[in-house]
Amino acid sequence: MSQIIRLNHKYFILGFLVLFFVGGRPVEFGRETVFFQGFPIPKPVIRIALGLNLEDIHIHASSGMMIYQAAGNYKSLADDASDVWVKDLKEALTEIFFVQVDQSRRRDEAEKIARNLRPRIDRPVSVSEGRADDLEGVFQVRVGDFLTRGEALAYIKTLNTLGFPEAWIIREEVTERASKCPWVMVNDELVNLDGRTSLYFIPANPQSYLNYGGKNYRGIFILRGSRRGTILVNVLNLEDYLKSVVPGELSPYYFGEIEALKAQAIAARTYALKNIGQFGDLGFDLYATPQSQVYEGMSLEHPLSSRAVAETKGEVAVYDGMLINALYTSTCGGATENAEAVFGGNAVPYLQSTQCLMESEWGWTLQTGQSLPTYFVGGGNVSRKTAILAALGILAPDGGRFGPESLAGLTGISNLELGPNPYLLRSLDSSASFFLYLDLEPGDAVQWIEDEGQVRLLQVQSIPLSSVVDQPSHYHYWQVRTAREDLEARINEYYPIGKLIDLVPRKHGASQRVIELSVIGRESQVLVTGLKIRQVLNLRDNLFVIDRETDEEGQPTHFLFSGKGWGHGVGLCQVGAFRMAQKGATYEEILKKYYRGIKIDKRT
């Protein structure tokens, strides 16, 4: 159908590379350099997936590239190409569903659960190793597959009656490859590819780089087929990889403290080495997305973050001599959480809850039994104004009046006492919301209305740059207001609850994150735990409180989630690391604060 490009030089033998690149041999530290047709890649080497199920691919070389075809043996397709277009016929994606009934850190325990369940149901039961956010690997016990989400949801009721109250839906994509082969155009000629063929794209000299999707990348590219469609993999030196990851995860433009960037470099390096081979069955180690670590090639590199990588070269965090799983979170909201509370399984000694403070500080919790509905006028939140009117007695649910009061903007209330059931508000940007209780932290600004020495209304406004070290983040505080119907529809994608009646937190972790949430529906009630809470509710973090707006009959019309933090809340707090560095902490002090009992080791 098309002509194979003639070779301009002899075939070469690459036995070692077959083992290393195709076989997925784990990388090691060392001074050795891997050579691919003269192109050097110093160890350690890492393989990053730039994209899966790709259709149209354009690869450009800054000063020419060599192209090799691997299909049992190696052939040279070009020795000085500048541009290559790969056209893969569209992959037909279908989806299947499973129901996860349980999980364990140990495969033998998961297999035992599966063996006990199989005789009791009429569906296949399997054990699958978890990926992505799962800590240290989680073995999932799954039932199915099911062709539709509705079929899977219906089967959850059967599993609930068998003693699996936390059964929930898992969706997977399945790629059905088109019948015709993709093709690649090199030097204006076409080369047919089949599912067994990989292509290697090698810069013509060590100073060159490859370009994909408008971004430049160090190292080499491998294009290969898989059950997830066509995959483009960037193979490069680990330290070069980190030059993009560190600024991608902690921006040197906004968080330009060298000690914080060094801490991020060591965390990212440790995480990468700990998780090498995680996706070995697909031919790469990590994704280029937040599912693993953000990586966008040379486009993200910055002199300050590159300096942090260079000055910590080879340094990793270890516990009992072993690499830690160096999880990190954008903004912890004042405290990180125990790993087991978020991810399940056994406790991890170096991933335990830590206050995001420079030193031990005070904190208060205020509680009330009185609130008002949230009012919107012209699309704007006017809760603060209605609260002032209510506190002044001009507007009150019972028609009563408090008498003369004054609004004071002060920083402490040590000489005052709370009156009976005061109105409590928290301000976020230009709006405010009512709460039945408020957590006061160091650095919070407090405003109130008093009458005869008793507080009738109290409003809290966070002040950045306090001793709560992650407060500079835009996500230290956040609010999400969701209509009941919208939230109900989302929850029913995972659990068959019918009409949503209420959400009730049942258990909090050491950081006050919600780690058990009762979802009450008309058809069923389920207990959602750990990281699944954030996913099911579509929130930034598990650290939140819930308020409800109700109709005249007292039924919820909207749920208001007022929370702190962004991410899973486990491990290093990135914004907290920045503030610690601003206050003079070293990268080692930062790491040892968030990863308990670790040591910094150097691998050469």
N, C-alpha and C positions, 0 to 999 in steps of 0.2 A: 504493500500500500504506500509505503514511502521509503526512501533510500536512506540507509544508515551512512552517516558521515565517515569518510575514509580516515584512517589514522595517519598522523604525520610523524609518529615516532613509535618505538617499540613498546610492546606490552610490558608491564612491570609486575613484580611479585610483591604482594602486600599481605602475607600470611598473618603478621602481627596485627595489622589493622583490621583484618577480618574478625579476629578475636576481640579486639578492643572496641571497634565502632559497632560492628554488627552484633557481636555477642553480648555487648553491654558490660564489659569487664569493669568492676568497681575501680574508681580512681584512688590513687594514693598520693601522699605527700612525697616529695623527693626532688632532687635537682635535675632528674632526667628530663629530656624534652622529647615529646612525640613528634615524629616527622611524617607528614603526608605529602609525598611527591615533592620533597624539599621544603614544605611549609612547616615551620616549627610551632608547636603549642607546648609551652612549659607545663609540667605537672604542678598541682593537681588539675585535672581536666573535668569539665562538667558539660552536660548536654541539656539544653533548654529548648522546650517546644515553643516556637513562635506562633504556631497556628495549627489547628486540627480541622479536618474535613474541608480543606482548601479547594477552591475551584479554579480561579485565575491567579497565576503567580507570575510576577515579573521580578527578576533578580538582575541587578546591575553591579558591575565591578568598577572601582575607582580607577584601576589601571590594568584591566584585563584579568581573566580568570581561566583556570583549567577546569574541564568538566570530565568526570569519569562515570561510567555506567557499571554498576555492580549487580550481577545476576548469576551467581555461581562462580564467575571469574570477573576480572576487571578489564574494561575497555576504555580507551581514551576517545572522547567525543570531540573535544576541542582543546587546543593548548593556548589560545589567546582570544577568548570571547569577551565581549563587553556587555552584552545584554542577552538574557534568555527569557523566553516566555513559555510557561507550562500551562497547558489547557487540560484540566481534568473534567471529564463529562460530569454533569451535576450528580451529586450523591443524593439518593433518595433516603431521607431520614424518617424513620418510624420510631415510635416510642412504646415501651412496655413498662409495666408497673409491678412492684413488689410490695409486700407488707413486711416491715421489720418488726419482729416480735420481741427480740431481746438482743443483747450484745455482751461481750466479755473481752477483757484484755488478753485472755488466754484462749488459744485455738481449741485445746482439749475440752475446756469448759463449754465453749460454744457448740462443739460437736456433740457433747453429751446432751445439751438442751435440744439440739436438732433430732438426735436419735429418739429421745423420749416423746417428741412431738409427732414424728412421722406416722406412727400407727394410729394416731387420734384424728387425723384429718385426711381429706381426699386431694390434697394439693402437694406439689413438690416442696420440700424443705431443704434449703442449702445454707452453707456458711460462706460468707464473703468477707475478705479483708477490707476494712474501711480505708478511705483515702482523704486527701485534702486536709480539713481542719482537725481530723482525728489525731489524738495525742498518742504517740508511741505505737500506733496501730491498734484498731479496734476490730474484733471479729463479730460481724453482724449475722444473726440468725434470721433468714428471710424466707417468706412463703410466696410461692408464685413461680412463673410470672402470670400476669393478668393483662389482657389486651386493652382494657379500658380502665380509667380511674374509677368509674362508677362500680365496676365489678370488684375492684380491690377494696373500695370503701364498704361495699356490702359484706365482704368477707371479714372485715374487721370485727363485726358484731359476733361472728362465730368464734373468733380468737379471743374476744373479750370474755365470753362465757367459759372458755377453757383456762382462764387465769392469766391472760396477757393484757392488762388494762392499758399499757402504753403503746400498743401496736399502732404503727402509723405508716403513711404512704411514702415510697421511694420511687422516683421516676428515673428511667434510664433511656438514653437515645440509642437506637440501633441503626447502623449504616448498611444499606443495601446497595452495593456497588453496581453501577450501570454495566450493561453487557459489553460495551465497547471499551477499548483501552484508552487511557489518556495519551497525550502526545506532548513532545517538547520540541520547540523550535530553537535550533542552534545555527548561527551563521546562515540564516534564511533557509535552512533545510529542516525537515521534520524527522523525528525519531519516535517510533512507537514504543510505549512502555507497557509492561504488564504488572500485575500485582506483586510479582516476586522481585521487581527491579528497584534498586535505590540509585539515586544520583548524588554525586559528590561535587560540590562547587568550591574550588580552591583558589584564593587570590594568587595572582602571578608572582608576587613578592611579599615578604613579611611585613612591609610597611603599607600594603594595600588593605582595603576593607571591602566588604560586600554590602549591598543596599537592598532592603526588602521593605515594601510598604512605605517608602519615603524616609526610612531610617537606616543609619549606617551601623554595621555590626563588625566587631572583631572576630577573628577565628574563621572557621569554615562552616558551610551549610551542608546538611544531608536532607534530601527529599526522599520520602519513602511512603509506601502504602501501609495501611493497618485496618483493623476492624472499625476504627473511628474515622476512616477516610484518609486522604492524603495529608501527611504531616511534614512540616518543615522544622528541622532541628538545627540550632546553632551550637556548634562544638567549640569551646574556647577555654582558656585558662581561668581558674576560679577567681583569681585576684582581679582580672579584667572584668569578669562578670560582676564583681562587687562594686566596681567603679560606677556601674549603672544602678545597681540595686540600692545602695546606700542613699543617694539623692532621691531615688524614686520612692523610698519608704520614709525618709526624713529630709525634707527639703532644706538645703543649705541657704536658700534665699530667705526663708521665714524662720528657720531654726539654726542659724549659723554659728553654733558653738562647737568648737573642734572636739571637746571632750565628749559631748553628746553624740557627735558623728562617729567618734571612735567606738563608743559603746554600741552604736547601731552596726558598725562594721563587724565587730566581733560577734554580735548576736546573729547577723545575717550569714556570716561565714560558718558559724557553728551550726545554724539551722540547715544550711545547704549541705554540709558534710554529713550531718546526721541523717539527712533524708535522701542522699544519693541512691539511685536505683529504685526510688519509690514507684516510678512508672516504667520500670525496666521492660515489662511485657509489651509496651508500646514503643520502646526504643529511645526513651529519654529519661532524664532524672527529675526535672521540675518544670512546672509551667512558668510562663513569663507574665503571669497575672497574679492578683492578690491571693488566688487559691494556693500559690506557693509563695513567691515574692515578686514584687513589681520589677520588671526588667524591660527596658526599651532601647538597649544598645547605647551607642555613643551619644545619642541625642540628649540623654539625661546627665551626662558626666559634667562635673563641676570641679574646679581646682581644689576647693576646700574639702569636699567629700573624698576626692581622689587622694588628697594628702592623708585623710583619716585612714583610708584603706592601706596606703603605703606604710604609715607609721605603726600600724598594728599587724603587718604582714605575718601570716601564719598563726596569729593568736586566736585561741578558742577558749570557750568556757567548758569546764569539766566538773563532774561530781563523782567522787570515788574513782577518779581516773578515767571515767567514760564521758564522751561527748554528751552534753545535755540537749534536750529538744528545746531550743532557745525560742520559745514563743514570745511574741510581742504584740502589743495592742496600741492603737493610736492614742486614745485618751481614756484613762481608767476611771475618771469621775471622782477621784479622791481616795480610792483604794483598789488594789487588784484583788482577784478572787482565787481561791483554791482551785487547782486544776480539776480535781475530781468532782467538784460541784458543777462545773461547766461541761466537762467532757465525759463524766462517769468514770467507773473503774476505781482502782486503788489510788491512794494519795501519792503524789510525786513530791519528794521532800524539798526540792529546790523551786517548786512552783506553788508556793503557799501565799495566802493573802498578806499584802503589805500596804500599810498606810502611805499614801502619796504625799507625805509631809517631810519637810526637812528635819523636823524634830517633833516630839510629842506635843500635841496641842489639845485645847479644850474643845468641846462640842456640846450642843444642846439639842434636844428634840422638844418641840412645842406641839400641843394637841388641843383640839377644840371640838365642840359638838355642833357648831353652827356654820352654815355656808349659805351662799346665794347662787342662783344660776349664772352661767356665763352669758353676758349680753354682748351682742354685736350690733353696731349702728353704722350703716354705710360701709359694711365690710370690715370695720375696725373693732377691736376688742376694747370695751369700755368698762371692764370689770372693776378696775381701780376706782373710777369715778363713782360707780354705784356703791362700792364698799365704803367710800368716804361718806356718802350721803346716808348710808345705813348706820355707820358708826356715829354720825352726828345726830342721828334720830330723825332726820328729814325723811329718810326712806327706811323703813324697817318692816320685816315680815309680820311682826305683831302690832305694828302701829305705835310702838312706844318711842320715847325720846330719851337720849342719854344726857342732854343738857349741854352746856358750853364745853367745847374741847378745842385743842389746837394741834396743828400738824407740825411735827418736829422732825428734822433730819439730823439724827444723832448717830453715834457709833456704838452705843452700849445701853443696856436697860437694867443695870445692876440696882438702881434705886427705885425701880418700879416693880409692880407685880401685875400679873395677867388678871384681867377681870374675868367674870364668868362667861365662858364661850365667846372669846373675841373672834373677829374675822381674821383669818390668816391668808396672806397672799404671797406669791413669789413672782417677781418681775423677771421677764425674759425679753430683752431688747425693749420695744416700746409697748408691750402688752403685759398683762398680769392675769393670774388665774387663782381661784380659790382652792384651798386645801384643808383637809381635816387635820393634818399635822405637817410640820415643817422641820427639817433638819438644818440647824444653824452651824456653820463651819467657821474656822478662822478666816478673817478677811471679809466676811459678809457685811454689807452695809444694811442697817436696820432703820426703818422709818415707822412711826406709829402715831396713833391718836389716843390721847389719854383723857380720863375724867376722874378727878379727885385721886390721882396717883395710881389708877388702874388702867391698864392698856385695853382699849376697846377694839382697835384695829392694829395689826402689825404686818408690815410688808418687808420682805427680804429682797435685796438686790446684790448680786454677786459683783465683787470688785476684782478685776484681773490683777495678776502679779502679787497675790497674797502668798501666805506660807503653804497653801494648797497648790502644789507645784504644777499641776496640769491645767490650772485655770486659764492660761492664755489660749487654750484651744477653743475654737468656735463650738465644739461639741461637749464642753464641760457641762453645760446645761442645754437641754432641748425639750421641745414639746411636739407631740403629734396628736392631732384631733381627727378621729375617724368615725364616720357614720356607722351605726350598728349593722346596717345591711351590708356595707362593704366589708366590714371585718368578718361578719358571718359567712359571706361567700368565700373569703380567703381560708378561714378555718375549715370549712367543709371540703376544701381540696385535700386536706390531710386526715380529717376525722369526720365521721358521719354524725354530727350533733344536731342537725336540723336547725331550728331557729335558735339564735344565740340569746341566752337569758342573762348571763353575767360571767365575769372573769374574777376569780378570787385567788390572790397569792396565798399559798399554803406554807411555804418554807422559804427562808432567806439564807443566803450564804454569809460568810464572814465579812464580806464587803457590803452586805445588805442587798446584793443582787437577788432577784427572784429566781430561785432554782427549782421550785415546784409551783405550778400554776394550775388551778382547777378551772377547766372550761366547761361551763354549765349550759347545756342545750336542752331543747324540748324533747329530743329523741334519746340523747345519751349525755353522760358526763365523763370527761376524760381528764387525766392528770398528765400534764406536759412538763417535761423536766429539762434542765440544763440548757444547752445551746439551741435545742429545738424551740424553746419559747421565743427567742429572738427571731428565728426563721418563720415560725407560724404567724406571729403578730407583725412581722416586717418592721422591726424596730432597730435602732442603731446599737442597742446594748440591752442587757438584762437588768440594768440598774434603773428602776423606774417605780413610780407610784401611779395608781389609777384613780381618776375621778370620773364621774358619770354625769352627763346632762340628761335630764329626764323629761318626759311629757307630763300632762296633767294627771295621768293615772300612775305616775311614779315609775314608768317603764323607761329603760335607757334608750335615748335616741342617738347619743354620741358617747364615745369613750375618749377621755383625755389622758394621754400618757405623758407625764412629766418626768424626764429622766436625765441621767448624766452619762458621759462616756460614749465612746464609739469603738466597737470591736468586741472580741470575746472576753476581754478584761483579765486575761491571764498573762503573767510574765512581765517583761519590761514595758513600762509606760513611756512611750516615745516623747510625748510633750513633757511629762515629768522629768525625763532625762535631760531635756533641754533646759528646764528651769533649774535643776540641780547644777548643771554646768554653769549657768549664769551666776549661781551663788558660790562657785568655786570648787565644786566637786570634781574629782578626776573620773576618768572612764571606768577605772577599776572600782571606785566607790559606788558609782552608779550601778554597775552590773551586780555587785554584791548586795546592794539594797534590794533589787528586784528578783534576783536568783539566789535564794538562801543557801549558804554553805558551799558555794562553788569556789573554784580556783581558776586562775587564768593560766593556761598552758600555751606553749609555743611549739607548733609542729613544723619541722623543717625537712 
